[in-house]
Amino acid sequence: MANTATFSREGFGLTARITTLIARVKEAYALRAEFGRTYSELQNLTDRELNDIGIRRCDISDIAHKHVYC
């Protein structure tokens, strides 16, 4: 008995790959924008406000990264 594989051309064509690339670039841009907003919002807080919520200024980048990418 012979096995045959059938592939649809929709998922493997150049157009599909370009569309996927564009979607990934848009998603990366949106994530980077969200990181920037989160980072700047935390950076604009005073030291006292950061202390009240238990955040050290040196941890802002890590917190923004976890908020967006994890």
PyRosetta script that sets phi, psi and omega in degrees:
from pyrosetta import init, pose_from_sequence

init()
pose = pose_from_sequence("MANTATFSREGFGLTARITTLIARVKEAYALRAEFGRTYSELQNLTDRELNDIGIRRCDISDIAHKHVYC")
pose.set_psi(1, 134.2)
pose.set_omega(1, -178.6)
pose.set_phi(2, -100.1)
pose.set_psi(2, 141.1)
pose.set_omega(2, 176.3)
pose.set_phi(3, -99.8)
pose.set_psi(3, 138.5)
pose.set_omega(3, 176.2)
pose.set_phi(4, -123.1)
pose.set_psi(4, 145.2)
pose.set_omega(4, 177.5)
pose.set_phi(5, -111.5)
pose.set_psi(5, 133.8)
pose.set_omega(5, 176.7)
pose.set_phi(6, -114.2)
pose.set_psi(6, 129.2)
pose.set_omega(6, 179.5)
pose.set_phi(7, -119.1)
pose.set_psi(7, 140.4)
pose.set_omega(7, 172.5)
pose.set_phi(8, -88.2)
pose.set_psi(8, 142.9)
pose.set_omega(8, -177.4)
pose.set_phi(9, -78.0)
pose.set_psi(9, -9.0)
pose.set_omega(9, -176.0)
pose.set_phi(10, -66.6)
pose.set_psi(10, -36.4)
pose.set_omega(10, -174.5)
pose.set_phi(11, -89.9)
pose.set_psi(11, -8.4)
pose.set_omega(11, -173.7)
pose.set_phi(12, -117.6)
pose.set_psi(12, -1.9)
pose.set_omega(12, -176.5)
pose.set_phi(13, -79.7)
pose.set_psi(13, 167.4)
pose.set_omega(13, 179.1)
pose.set_phi(14, -60.8)
pose.set_psi(14, -40.6)
pose.set_omega(14, -180.0)
pose.set_phi(15, -61.7)
pose.set_psi(15, -42.6)
pose.set_omega(15, 179.7)
pose.set_phi(16, -65.7)
pose.set_psi(16, -39.5)
pose.set_omega(16, 179.7)
pose.set_phi(17, -68.0)
pose.set_psi(17, -39.2)
pose.set_omega(17, 178.0)
pose.set_phi(18, -67.2)
pose.set_psi(18, -41.4)
pose.set_omega(18, 178.0)
pose.set_phi(19, -61.5)
pose.set_psi(19, -42.2)
pose.set_omega(19, 178.3)
pose.set_phi(20, -64.4)
pose.set_psi(20, -42.5)
pose.set_omega(20, 178.4)
pose.set_phi(21, -61.0)
pose.set_psi(21, -45.5)
pose.set_omega(21, 179.8)
pose.set_phi(22, -62.8)
pose.set_psi(22, -41.4)
pose.set_omega(22, 178.4)
pose.set_phi(23, -62.9)
pose.set_psi(23, -40.8)
pose.set_omega(23, 179.1)
pose.set_phi(24, -66.8)
pose.set_psi(24, -39.4)
pose.set_omega(24, 178.6)
pose.set_phi(25, -65.2)
pose.set_psi(25, -42.9)
pose.set_omega(25, 178.1)
pose.set_phi(26, -62.4)
pose.set_psi(26, -41.9)
pose.set_omega(26, 179.5)
pose.set_phi(27, -64.8)
pose.set_psi(27, -42.8)
pose.set_omega(27, 178.9)
pose.set_phi(28, -63.1)
pose.set_psi(28, -40.2)
pose.set_omega(28, 178.6)
pose.set_phi(29, -64.1)
pose.set_psi(29, -43.1)
pose.set_omega(29, 179.5)
pose.set_phi(30, -64.8)
pose.set_psi(30, -41.1)
pose.set_omega(30, 178.3)
pose.set_phi(31, -65.0)
pose.set_psi(31, -41.4)
pose.set_omega(31, 179.1)
pose.set_phi(32, -64.7)
pose.set_psi(32, -38.6)
pose.set_omega(32, 177.9)
pose.set_phi(33, -64.5)
pose.set_psi(33, -41.2)
pose.set_omega(33, 178.1)
pose.set_phi(34, -64.8)
pose.set_psi(34, -40.7)
pose.set_omega(34, 175.9)
pose.set_phi(35, -59.6)
pose.set_psi(35, -46.1)
pose.set_omega(35, 180.0)
pose.set_phi(36, -61.3)
pose.set_psi(36, -41.9)
pose.set_omega(36, 178.2)
pose.set_phi(37, -64.0)
pose.set_psi(37, -46.9)
pose.set_omega(37, -179.1)
pose.set_phi(38, -62.8)
pose.set_psi(38, -45.7)
pose.set_omega(38, -179.4)
pose.set_phi(39, -60.2)
pose.set_psi(39, -48.0)
pose.set_omega(39, -176.7)
pose.set_phi(40, -69.4)
pose.set_psi(40, -34.0)
pose.set_omega(40, 176.8)
pose.set_phi(41, -63.4)
pose.set_psi(41, -44.3)
pose.set_omega(41, 178.5)
pose.set_phi(42, -69.7)
pose.set_psi(42, -37.8)
pose.set_omega(42, -179.3)
pose.set_phi(43, -65.0)
pose.set_psi(43, -30.6)
pose.set_omega(43, -178.5)
pose.set_phi(44, -78.0)
pose.set_psi(44, -10.3)
pose.set_omega(44, 177.3)
pose.set_phi(45, -73.1)
pose.set_psi(45, 150.7)
pose.set_omega(45, 176.6)
pose.set_phi(46, -76.3)
pose.set_psi(46, 165.6)
pose.set_omega(46, 177.9)
pose.set_phi(47, -60.4)
pose.set_psi(47, -37.1)
pose.set_omega(47, 179.2)
pose.set_phi(48, -65.5)
pose.set_psi(48, -43.2)
pose.set_omega(48, 178.4)
pose.set_phi(49, -63.8)
pose.set_psi(49, -41.5)
pose.set_omega(49, 177.5)
pose.set_phi(50, -63.5)
pose.set_psi(50, -41.0)
pose.set_omega(50, 178.3)
pose.set_phi(51, -63.4)
pose.set_psi(51, -38.0)
pose.set_omega(51, 179.3)
pose.set_phi(52, -62.3)
pose.set_psi(52, -34.2)
pose.set_omega(52, -179.6)
pose.set_phi(53, -98.4)
pose.set_psi(53, 4.4)
pose.set_omega(53, 173.0)
pose.set_phi(54, 78.5)
pose.set_psi(54, 33.5)
pose.set_omega(54, -179.6)
pose.set_phi(55, -118.9)
pose.set_psi(55, 132.0)
pose.set_omega(55, 172.4)
pose.set_phi(56, -89.2)
pose.set_psi(56, 146.6)
pose.set_omega(56, -177.6)
pose.set_phi(57, -59.3)
pose.set_psi(57, -33.4)
pose.set_omega(57, -179.3)
pose.set_phi(58, -71.3)
pose.set_psi(58, -12.8)
pose.set_omega(58, -179.6)
pose.set_phi(59, -96.3)
pose.set_psi(59, -1.0)
pose.set_omega(59, -174.7)
pose.set_phi(60, -60.0)
pose.set_psi(60, -44.8)
pose.set_omega(60, -179.1)
pose.set_phi(61, -62.1)
pose.set_psi(61, -43.6)
pose.set_omega(61, 179.0)
pose.set_phi(62, -64.3)
pose.set_psi(62, -41.3)
pose.set_omega(62, 180.0)
pose.set_phi(63, -65.4)
pose.set_psi(63, -43.3)
pose.set_omega(63, 178.6)
pose.set_phi(64, -63.2)
pose.set_psi(64, -41.2)
pose.set_omega(64, 179.4)
pose.set_phi(65, -63.6)
pose.set_psi(65, -45.8)
pose.set_omega(65, 178.7)
pose.set_phi(66, -64.0)
pose.set_psi(66, -38.0)
pose.set_omega(66, 179.3)
pose.set_phi(67, -61.4)
pose.set_psi(67, -38.0)
pose.set_omega(67, -174.2)
pose.set_phi(68, -91.6)
pose.set_psi(68, -46.2)
pose.set_omega(68, -168.4)
pose.set_phi(69, -99.3)
pose.set_psi(69, -11.1)
pose.set_omega(69, -179.0)
pose.set_phi(70, -110.1)
pose.dump_pdb("model.pdb")
